[in-house]
Amino acid sequence: MIRKQEITTFEFPENAIIWDVRDSNAYSEAHVKGAVNQPIGDLSESSLTQVSTDQPIYILCGGGSKAPRAAEKLEGLDSSREYVILMGGTRAARDAGLPLEQGK
């Protein structure tokens, strides 16, 4: 199941699995605190084995174009999971004053 959530109104649950699907260069420039870099091209069934099946996977990108594609790709690999697209991505998070980190 894929659902959408505006990143600016999202309250990050403790221990949330947040995947930033941009390339590693964009990720290292700035990313949402706690997000893990999982480039869209690298998403696979083995990526999903890292996450408990009952835990939602929150997906974001820079501005909102890659995250929906990544969610569709993941749902094609395992449709029993919950995928949440964080709309607006890293740019919206920055503009809203959410904490961002730099580096890998």
N, C-alpha and C positions, 0 to 999 in steps of 0.2 A: 504494500500500500504506500502510495506517495501522497504526502500532504505538504502544504506550503505554510510558512510562518514568516511574518515580517521580522527581520532581524532586529529592528529598532524596538519592538515590543516583546521580544523573546527573553524569557528569564532562563538562563542556562542552568539546567539541573546539575547538581553535583555529580561528578564522574561521567558527564555527558561525553559521548563519542562524537567528535566534530571533525569532519574530513574537509579539508581545503583542497579542491580538485584542480587548482591552478598549477602551472609548472613550478619547479623548485626556485627559480630566480624570482618570480613574482611573490611566491610564498615568503622567501627570506627578506624581501623588502619590507613587508608588513603583513601580519596576519592576526586574526582574532586570538586572544589569549586562550590557550588550551587546545587550539586546533592543530591537527596532525596533517602533514602534507601527504596527500594521496592523489597524485596527478591522474587526470581522467584517463589518459592512455594506459596507465598501469593497473586500472581497476580490473579485478578478476575474482574468480571463486576463492582463490587463496587469500585475497584481501579480506573477504567476508569471514574466513575462518578465525580471524583475529578478534572478532566481536561476538559476544554471546547472542544467540538468536532472539532472545527476548528484549534486547536493548535496541532502542531506536538509533539510527545513524543520521546525524545532522550533517547536511551537505551545503557548502557555500563555495563561492568563487570570488572574483573581483567585483563584478557588478550584476551578476544574475543570469548570464547566458550559458555558462558551462554547467552550473549546478543542476538545472533541469535535465540536461542530456546525461549527466552522470547518474542521476536518480533513475532515469529510464534504463540505462545500461545495467545498473545494479539490480533493478527489479527484474530484468530479463534473466539475471543469474540466479536470483532467489526471490520469488514473489511473496514468500510467506513473511518477510521482514517488513518493518516500518522504516520508511525513509522520509526525512523531513528536510525540504528545501528551505534554506534561510534566505528569503528574498531580499535583494538589495546588496547582498554580499559584503565584502570587506570595505568597500567605499562607503556604503550606508552606515556600517558600524563605526567607521572613523568619523563620519559627519555627525553621528549621534553621540560621540564622545565615549564610546565603549573602549575598554583597554585593548591596545594592540601591542604586539611584540615584534621584534626584528630578529633576523638570523634564523638558523635552522633549528 
